[in-house]
């Protein structure tokens, strides 16, 4: 049985773009990184926010939740 092929960028391409964005904008969270990725790479329209979140979390690029005051 053939495996499903994911269209769009590879995880390594997404990771490289996320690292670049987070280096330039360390305050960006998943939603802002995702929006910036789509703006910078219109051909990545099939990319989902959930996939960006998974890649960022796997590589320690997400912020911990804010502590309640």
C-alpha positions in Angstrom: 0.0 0.0 0.0 1.6 3.4 -1.0 2.1 5.9 1.7 0.5 9.4 1.5 2.8 12.0 0.2 2.7 15.4 2.0 2.5 18.3 -0.4 4.3 21.5 0.4 7.6 22.1 2.2 9.5 19.4 4.0 9.9 19.5 7.8 13.5 20.6 7.4 12.4 23.5 5.2 9.8 24.5 7.7 12.3 24.2 10.6 14.9 26.4 8.8 12.3 29.1 8.1 11.0 28.9 11.7 14.6 29.2 13.1 15.3 32.2 10.9 12.0 34.0 11.9 12.5 33.2 15.7 16.1 34.5 15.5 15.0 37.7 14.0 11.8 37.9 16.2 12.3 36.0 19.4 9.0 37.2 20.8 7.0 35.5 18.0 4.8 32.6 18.9 3.4 29.9 16.7 0.6 32.0 15.3 2.9 34.9 14.2 5.5 32.5 12.8 2.8 30.7 10.9 1.5 34.0 9.4 5.0 35.1 8.5 5.8 31.8 6.8 2.7 32.1 4.7 3.5 35.7 3.8 7.1 34.9 2.9 6.2 31.6 1.1 2.9 31.8 -0.8 3.5 28.5 -2.4 3.3 26.9 1.1 -0.5 27.5 1.2 -1.0 23.8 2.2 1.1 24.3 5.3 -1.0 24.1 8.5 -0.6 26.0 11.8 -0.7 22.6 13.6 2.3 21.4 11.5 4.3 24.6 12.3 3.4 24.1 16.0 4.6 20.5 16.0 7.9 21.4 14.3 8.6 24.3 16.6 7.7 22.3 19.7 9.9 19.4 18.7 12.9 21.7 18.4 12.3 23.9 21.4 11.1 27.0 19.6 7.9 27.5 21.5 7.4 29.8 24.5 6.4 28.3 27.8 2.9 29.5 28.9 2.9 32.8 30.7 2.7 32.6 34.5 -0.5 33.9 36.0 0.1 37.1 37.9 
